[in-house]
Amino acid sequence: MDNRFGKLISYEQNKNQIKVTYANGEVFFTVVKDDIIRVTVPYFCKDYISKAMEQDKSQDAEFSVQKSAEKVAIVTSKLQLVIADNFTTEFYSADGQLLVRDYCGDRTVEKRVSWETMEMLEAEGHDTSNLQEDQIRFQIVKTIEDGDDFYGLGDKSGFMNKKHYEYENWNSDLPQAHNEDFKALYKSVPILMCLKKSAAYGIFFDNTFRSKINLGKENPEYYFYTAEEGNLDYYFIAGTDLRDIVSGYTYLTGTTPLPQMWTLGYQQSRWGYECADDINYVVDNYRKEQIPLDVIHFDIDYMEHYKVFTWDEKNYGPKGELFDSLRARGVKPVTIIDPGTKLEKGYFMCDEGTEKGYFATDKDGDIYVNAVWPGDSNFPDFGREEVRNWWADKHQILVDMGVAGVWNDMNEPASFHGELPQDVVFYDEDRKTTHAEMHNLYGHLMSKSTFEGLKAQTGKRPFVITRACYAGTQKYSTVWTGDNQSLWHHLQMMIPQLCNLGLSGFAFCGTDVGGFGADCTPELLCRWIEAGCFSPLFRNHSAKGTKKQEPWRFGQEVVDINRKYIELRYKFLPYIYDLFYQGETTGLPVMRPLVLHYPNDPEVRDLNSEYLVGEAILVAPVLEQGVTRRMVYLPEGVWYDYWTGERVEGKQYILREAPIDVCPIYIKAGSLIPTYDVVQYVGEKPYDRVTLLATPGEARYTHFQDNGEDYAYQEGAYNLYEFVVDESEKLHTNMIHKGYTPYEEITIQWIGK
């Protein structure tokens, strides 16, 4: 409720938009489709064009608008919205169940401390940011009903269920060890999902300025969203469970595209591979130890004085030579690129960007300067199409050298001399604006530029990784959770972070296996490789100055355990690839919280230590130091222990022995899961045979097969198989679509028999 609007006077309908006029303002309601309604108050910009969506997503939907007494009701086949005085709204499901209403009481804001007390706290080193008055343009406050639980919001730290916590949407590079009460990290993905007792809804707050969301921490009766500037602009999505909300949200912002298959293989990285010998040593040892490896990452060391789109020939040899050698061993090179462009006369990026006016400026019109790895640097203004095109074209330099993918980092944007001031001048295409509006979009637009450049230059599905992003970046880039630490609670945080990223549209996501900062231990690396075996992005990464994290640094037992679980990853590659293929249409992620498929089971609403891979595989890794058995919750149905074949009834907790080399994994009854022979890298030999891993019971499964590289599948160059196991457990194979070389052999392997 907002008392500033006053009495509801009238409404006016223009196609799918309803303008409601109040005594003191106007609010616009747009029926996007039968289960999505957009609510807009143009405080900042009347014709704002969303960056999260590629185009207007409105469909032709049948709906009615009715006015009675002092209310207006918008009714679709799946959603009802009732609008009253003071911009008060109530959303209902089609059958009349209340989903959420505006809170009509006053917020119970605690009194702020005095400046004198704040100074004393700061002198002792305390963070006082949460004690200061918020500077807000608007707020919306909505009720929390009994049984409401909250999910989504990207990769915020903490637990799966976000209830009773508060967060900020402001992309932040924070070097401290992240813990559960961190309000902001590297990404701003403001999609909130609420699972009720028997329904669900989502709200996508499409505002790129700094914003906050408090989910009952201030008062358990309500949650609120505030923004410092911009429009009040949100999309309300109705559904029966979280799957409907994920579908509606990815309908708006896009699904994760099908990646190249090699990007799903194992990847090794470190800030500190300082020369070609370092790279060759790592790759050769992976091959020597017979541990599969598809990708080696080049951090900032490979550049000449950290200048983007350059190559250090002194330490890494002639351009292209090392990459050719890597490819001969089946390893694909991925290079890091930062946006900060060194301020150096004679450096082509600096000269071109300066001459063409491609860099952000201060309020007086001078090119803005801050420091990052190269020293004093300028920042490309990615909000302008011509700048994105310029940056995209520069990736030809990397492609010509043989780079297979690009890793975008430091693009919050991060800077060493304090955060960029709010009034630094950027553009939203032709509209002049400031850093305050474009900050959360910076990594998003940089990733879009990189994606479009690589797609045009290679014709293949681009592999782009980004640290910072906004809603919708999943269309262009993979993400990882940033600079985590080699700490057990960071391993524990991996599951809720990646599951919430998946719900928030980012099906292709991962963490730094083993932890980026601090020193990893042998046990921690083993448990992390087990826990991350099915994470979509599977990359070991660590920081210069920390203990090196290649498995052989920790002894033979660690080598053997790494090999075991990395080989397991390669065995299940066709299943993971299928989930990406399906997700390109459905929006559903690869790595899923149990609450996605078992919304009516109270045991899984706050479950942080297990996850599903699709619907068929349940993974329950050990996440605590010294633990050799763990309590596993199995939801309803029958499950089979992957390692032993034991049949277990679901909807109960079991105690599973889990010595250092065992991660408990369960396969659902009635499953068919495609598997491949283990290889040392994708492409080592043709995938000309598939083995279906089966559990007892009737089953049906659709399997996708193509070349795993380019867009030919969109023109029909793929196979789609339907595998069916009947009541007598006989396998039937049907080819639904044939456009690619079929398998030479299809076999079935039973678990539990």
N, C-alpha and C positions, 0 to 999 in steps of 0.2 A: 504494500500500500504506500502511496505517496500523496500526502495531504496537499502538496503544492498544486496538484491537478484540479482538485475540487470536483464539482458536480458533473456527471455525465450528461451532455446536452443532446448529442445526436450521433448518427453514424452515416457513412456514405460508402457504397460498394463500387469498386471499379475492377471488373474481372475477378481475380483471386485475391485482391487486396481490399481490406476494410479499414477505412480511416474513422477512428472514434474521436469525436471532438468533446473536450472537457471545457469547463469554464476558463481554465488557465493553460490550455495546451492541447496537443494532438498526439495520438499514439496510433501506429500503423500495425495491423495484423495481417499477415499474408499466409494463405493456405498453400503451402508448398506441395504437399500431397496429403492423402487422407490420414496419415499418421504423423505429419510434421506441420507445425504452425510456427511462423516467424513473428517475433515481437520486436518492434523498433521504435525508439524515440530518438530522432536525429539531433541530439544536442550539439554534435560536433560538425557533421558533414551530411548534407541531404542525399547526395548521390554516391555514397561510399560503395566501393566495389571490393568485395571480399577477396583476400589473397588465399584463403583456405580452399576456395572453390574455383573451378576453371570457368564456369558459366552459371547462368541462372538455372537452378535445379527444379523450378516449378513444373508440375505436371497438371494436366486437366483432371481435376478432382470434383466430384459432386459434393456440394455442401449447401447448407442453408444458413441464413442470418435472420435472427428473430430479436425483436425488441419488445420487452414487457416491463412495465413500470419503469424502474431506473436501471435496468440491466440490458445488456446485449449478449446474445448467445450465438456462437459459431459452432455448427454441428456437422461433422463429417461421418463417414461410415465407421471410423475407428477412434474418434476423439471428439470431446465436447469442451468448449471453452466458454466460461461465463465471465463477463466483464462488467464491473460496477463502478460506482463513484470512487474518486481518489485513485484511479488506475489500479483497482483491486481485481485480481484474476483468480479463477478457480479452474483447474484442469481435471476432467473426468474421462474415464474410459468409455467406450461405446455403450457398455451396459450400466453406466451410471456410477461406477465406483470412483470415489475421490482419489486422484493421483497426488495432487499437491495444491495448496492454496497459499495466497499471500498471508503473511503474518500481520495481524492487525493491531498488535500491542506495541509497546515501546521496547526498543533494544535495552538490555540491561548492561550498559557500558560501565565498566568499573572506572572509578576516578583515577585519573593519571597522576603520577607522582610529580612533585615539584622539580623545577630545574636544579635546585640545590641538591636534592637527593639523587637526581640523574647524574650530576657531575661527580658525586661521591662514588656512585656505582661504577661509572666509566673509569674513574681513577683506580679502582680495584680490578679493572679488566673485564667487567661485566658487559654483555651486549644489552643495550638499552633500546634497541630499535622497536621492540614490542611495547615499550612504555610511552612512545611518542604518539601524539594525535595523528590520525590518518588524514591525508589530504585527498578528498574524494570528490568526483564530479557527480556521482549518483550511487545509489545502492538499491538492491532488491533483497527483500527478506521473505523467506518462505518457510512454511511449517515443516517440522519433522514429526511424522506420525509413529506410533508404536510399531516396531518391526521394520522400519526403514534402515537400510544399510547402503553405503556409498562406495563406488568404485570408479575407475578411470583416472583422469587427470594426468595421463602420461607417466613419466618415470619419477614422480615424487618419492621421496624417501619414506621409510616406515613400513607399515603393514598393508595387507591386502585391502582390508576394510578401512576406509578413510574417515569414518565417523569419529567425532570428538577431536579432530585435528584441524589445523588451519594451514593454508598455503598461500604463496604468492606466485603470480605469473610474471616473472621477470628473469630472463635467461642470465644465469649467474655462474661464473667460473670461480668456485670456492675451493681452495686447496686443503681446507681442513677435512678431517675424516668425517664423512657424512653419517649422520645418525637420524633417528626417527623423527626428531623435532625440527629438521631442516625445512624451512618454508619454501625455498626455491632451489632448483638445480639448473641444469643447462637448457632445459626445454620448457616451453609453454604450450600446453595442449589442453585448453580449457573445456574439455568435455566431461561433464559430471553425470554419472549413472547412478540411479537409485533403484534398488531392488526392494520392493515392498513384500508383504506377506503373500499376495496373489497377483501381482502385476509389477510393471517396471516403467520407468520413464528416464529420459536423458535430457539434459540441457547443455547445448553448445553455446558458450558465451563468446561470440565472435568480436572480440575487442583486443587490439594489439598493444594498447597502453598498459602500464603497470596496473595489475588488478590483484585482488585478494579474495579468497573464499574461506569462510569459517563454517565448519560442518558440525555445529552443535557444541563447539568448545566454549564459546561465550555463554550459550544458554542451550540446554538440550531440547528446548521446545522449538527452535528454529535454526536455520542456516542462512547465511547472507553472502552476497557477492557485491563487491565494490570495485570501482575503477577510478583512476585519477583523472582521466579525460576520455574523449571519444564518445561514440554513440552507445546508448543502451541497445544492444542488438543480440538477441538470442533466439535459438531454434529449439522449440520444445518437441521432443520425440516420444511417442507413446508406444507401449508394447506389453506383451505378456511376461517376457523375461529378458535377460540381458542380451540374448542373441538377437532379439528384435531391435534393441537399442544400438548394438554394434552395426547391424544391417542399415538402420536409418542414418546413423552418423557417417558411415563410410559411403552411403549413397550421396551424402552431401559433399564430403571432403575427398573422396576417392579411396580406392583399395590399393593395397600393396601389389605392384605388378610382379609377374612371374620372373624370378631371377635366373641367371645362368646357373647351371647345376654346379659348376666348380666353386662358386661362391659359398656353397653349403658345405664344402669340405673344411678340413682343419686349417687354421691360419696361425702363423707365428709372427710376433712383433716384439720390438723393444726400442725404446728411446736409448740409443747407445750403441747401435751397430754402426761403427764409425768409419768403416772402410769395406772394400770389396772382400777382403780376407775374412772379416767378421761374418758377412752374409754367407759366403761360401762354406765357412766352418759350420754354421748352423744347419744349412741345407744338407750338406754332406753327412752330418751326424744323424739327421732324421732318416736319411736313406740307409745309413749304416745300421741303425737300430731297427729298421723296418717299421717305423711309425709313420702312418700316412700323413702327407702334408701337401696342400694345394697352393698355399699363398705365403709369401714373405712380405712383410710390410717395411717400408722405408720411412722412418721418422725424419725429423728436420735435419739430421746430420748429412743427408745426401746432397743438400743444396749448397751452392756456392755462397757462403756467408749468409745463409738463411734467406736468400732471395728467391721468391717464387718463380717457377718455370725455368730454373737454372739447374745445372748438374756439376758436381764437384769432380772433375776429371782427375785431379791430383790423388784423391783417396779412393775413388771408385772406378777409375779407368775411363777409356773413351766411351762416348755416348753410345748406348745400345749394346755394347759388348757384354756387360754383365747380365743384362736382361736376356740376351740370346743364350747365354750359358745356363741361366736359370730355367728357361723354357725347355732346353734340351734335357733337363732333369725333371721336367713335369711340374715346375713351380712357377706360379704367376706373380709378377711384381705389382704391388700396390703402393703408390707414393702419396705422402701427405702434402697438402697445400693449405696454407693459411691465407686469410684475406689481407693481413697487414703487408703493405708493399713498401719496400725499403726506399727511403728518401735519399736518392743518390743520382746526381746528374751523370748521364751517360748510360745508366741502366735502363734498358728498353721499356720495361713496365712503368717505371717512374716517368720517363720522358713522354711516352704516349699518353698515359693517364693525365699528366699535367697539361699537355698541349690540347687535349680534347675535352678537358674539364670533367673528367670521370670520377674525381675524388670528392668526398664530402668536404664541406667548408665550415668555417666558424660563422657566427652571425654577421661578421663584417665582410664576408666573402672571400677570405683567405683560406687556402687549403689547410684543413685541420691536420695537426701532427700529434701523434702519441707514440709511445715506444712499445714494440713487441720484440720478438727474437732477433730481427735484423738491426735493431736500434730504432732510431726515429723513422716512423712509417706513416704512410697515408692509407686511407680506407676507401676502397671502391664503393660507389653509390649504387648498390645492386637493385635499388628500387626503380631504376631507369632501364628500359629494355635495351637501349643501345649499349649501356655498360655491361649488362648481362651477356649480350652478344659478343662484345669485345673479350670478356673473360672466357666465355665458352670457346671462342676461336683459339685462344692461347693453349688449350688442352691438346691441340694438334702437335705441339712440341713434345708432350709426353707420349702421345700415341705413336708418333714417329720413332721414339726411342724404344717402344715396346711395352709401355705401361698397360696393365690390364684393368686397373681400377684406381679410383681417386678417393682419398681420405681427407675430408674437410674438417679442420680443427681450428680452435681459437676464434670461432665465428659467432660468439655471443653478441657483439665482438669483445674479446678479451684484450686488455691493454695493461701495460706495466706502470704507467703514471696515473693511476686512478681511472675510474670508469669514464667513458666519453660523456661530456656534459649533455644535459637534456636538450640544450638549444643548438647543438651541432646540426647543420643543415643537411638534410637528405631530401630525396624526392620520392613520391609515390607516383611513378610514371611522370606525367607532366605537372603534377600538383606539388608545389613546394611545401615541405613539412619539416619535422625535426626528428632527432634521435629518439625522443620520447615516444613517438609513434612507431618508428621503424626498428627499434632495438630488437624486439621479439621476432621480427620478420627477417632479420639480417641473415641468419643461417639458412632459413627457408629459401630465400631468394638466391643465395649463393649456391645452394644445392640444386635448385632448378636450373641455374646457368650451367653447372657442371654436367648434370644429366643430359641436357639438350645438346651440349657440345659433344660429349662422348657418343651419344646416339647418332648424331649426324656424321661423325668422323669414323665410326667403326661399323655401323649397321647392326651392332649387337646390343643386347640388353645391358645398359650401363650398370656398373657396380660402383656406387657412390656411398660413402659412409660420412655421416655428419654428427658432430657433437651437439650443436645447437639447432633448434628447429621450432616450428610452429605447427598448429593443426594443418593437416594436408600435406606435410612434407613427405609422408609415406609414399606419395606418388613418384618421388624423385630419388629417395635415398634410404639406405639402411641407417640404423642408429645404434650407438652403444651408450651405456649409462655414464660415461665420462670417467674422471679420475678417481676410481675407487681405491681401496687400500687392501693390503694383505692381512685382513682381520676377519675373524670368524663371524662377527656380526654383519660384515659386508657380504660374506657368502650367504648368510641367512636372508639378507635383504634382496638378494638376486631374484628369488622366485616372485615375491609380490611386485617388484619393480618391472620385471619382464612381462608378467601376466597383465598388469595394468597397462603397460605400453601396448600389448596385443589388443586389449579391449579398446584402446584409444586409437586404433587404426594401424599401428606399427607392427605388422606381422613379422618383419625382418629386424630383429633386435638382439642384443647380447650385452654381456658385461666383459670386462677384462678378466679372463680366467686367471686365477692365482692372485689377482689384485695388482693394481698399477703402482701404488706407493707402498712404502715399508718393505719388510723382508718376509717372503713367503717361507713356510716350513714344509718339510716333506709331506706331513699328514694333511695340511691344508691344501696343498696342490692336488693331492690324490682325491680328496673329497670334492674339490672344486671341479676337477675334470669329470668326475662322476655326475655331479649335479648339473653341469653345463653340457653334458653329452648331447642332449636334445634341444638345447637352446638354438634358435635359428641362426644367429651369428656366433660362431664357435672360434674364438680368438684368444690366445694367450698373449698378454701385453704387460710390460713392466717399465719402470722408470730408471733412467740413468742414476747411478748411485745406490740402487737397491740390489739385493741378491739376484743374480741371473736366474731366470725361471724355465729354461729349457729342462726337460725332464731328467736328462743324464747328470745334471748338476747335483741331484739328490740321491743318487745311488740306483742300483739295479731294480729294487722293488718298485720304486717310483716309475722307472722306465717301463717295467712290465705292466703296471696298472694303467699308465697313460696309453700304451699300445692297445691294451684290452678295450678301453672305452672309446678311443679314437677309431679303432677298427669297428666297434659296434655302431658308431656314427655312420661310417661308410656302408655298413650292411643295410642300415635303414634309410639310406639316401632316397630311394624311390618313393617311400612313404612320405618323407618330409617334402619332397618335390611335389607329390600329389596334393598335399595340404596347401602348398603355395598356389598350385593351379586352381584348386577349388576356391581358395580365399580371394583370388583375383575377381571372382564373381560374387561370392557371399560376404566378403569382408571379414570372415572369421579368421582368427590367428592360428598359428601353428602350436604355440605353447599357451595353454589355457588353464585358468583357475577352475577348480572343480565346481565352483558355484555357477559357472556358465552353463553346465549341462545338468546340474542337480540343484536347481534353485529352491526346491521345497525341502531340502535336507538341511536342518539347522546346524549340523556338524561342520558343514563346509563353508559357511558364510564368513568365518574368521580363520580359515585354514591357510596358513602361510608357508607350510613346509612341504607341500606336495603340489604336483601339477599334472595335467593331462597333456599328451601329445595327440592332437586330434581328439577323437573320442575313444580310441582303442587302447592306448597305452597310458598307464599311470606310473609316475616316477616319484619315489619317496626317498630322496637322498639323505645321508647323514650330514648334519649341518653343525655339529658340536664337536669340539676337541675331545678326544679320548673315548668317544662313544662307539661301542661295537654291537649294539642292538638298538632298535628303535621301534616306537609305537607307530603303526601305519593304519590310517583309516581308509577302508575300502567302501565306496558308496554302494547303493543297491545293485543287485545283479550277482553274477558269478564271475570270479576273476581267477586267472591262472598265473602262478609265479613263473616269471620268464626263465629263471635259472634252474628251477627244480621241477617245474610242471605241476606242482601241487595245486589242487582245486580248492578255492576258498570262497565261502559264501560272503556276500557283501553286506553293507549296512552294519558294520562292526569294526572295532579296533582289534588289531592283532599285534603280537610282539614278534618282530622279525629279526633273526640274527643277521648282523651286518658287519663282519670283519672288514679290515681296511680295504680289501679289494672288492667288496660287494656293495652295490647300490641297489636297494630293493626296487624291482620293476615288475609290474603286473599287466597282463593282457586280458582284455574283456572277453568273456565267452561270446562265441559267434562272430569272431573277428577273422578277417583275411587281411594280411599286411604284406605288401610286396617288399622283397629284399633282393639285394645284389651281392655277388661275390665281392669280397674285400679287395680293393686295389690300393696302390700307394698314392695315386692321385687320379682325379677324374680325367678320363681320356687315355689312361695307360693301356687299356684294351677296350674293345667295344662292349657295350652292355647288350649282349645278344641273348641273354637268358635271364629269367626272373624266377625266384622261388617265393611262393606264397606261404607265409607263416600263418598257421591256422590254429584256432582253438575250437574245441567241440561245440557243435550246434550249427543250425542253419545260418548261412551268411551270404551277404551280397556286397560286392565291392567294385567300384569303378576306378580304373587305373589309366593314367595319362602317360604317353611316351612320345618324345620328339627329340630333336637334335640337341636340346639343352643349351642353346647359345643365342639364337637370333629370333626374329619375329616371323619366321616362316610358318609357325603354327597358327598365326592369325589368318593366314591364307589357306589353311587346310592341311598343312604338312605335319600331321600328327596322327597317332593312333589312340583310340579310346576303347579300352577293353572293359567288358563286364564279366566279372568272375562270380559264379554262384555255386555255393555248396548246398545241396538239397538235404532232405531229412535222412537220407541214407549215407550222407557224408561223401557223396560223389561230386567231383568238381566239373562244372560246365563253363566253357569259355565262349563268349560272344564278342565279336568285333563290332562295336557300335559305329565307329568311324575309322576308316583306313586311309591314311595319307602319308605313311612313313614305313620304313623297313621294319617288318614285324619281328618279334622274338623268334629265335630258332628253337628255344626250349622253354616250356613252362612247367614247373614242378610244384608240388605242395609238400610242406613239412608240418607235422602236427606237434603242438605243445600239449602236454597233459595226457598223451597216449603212448 
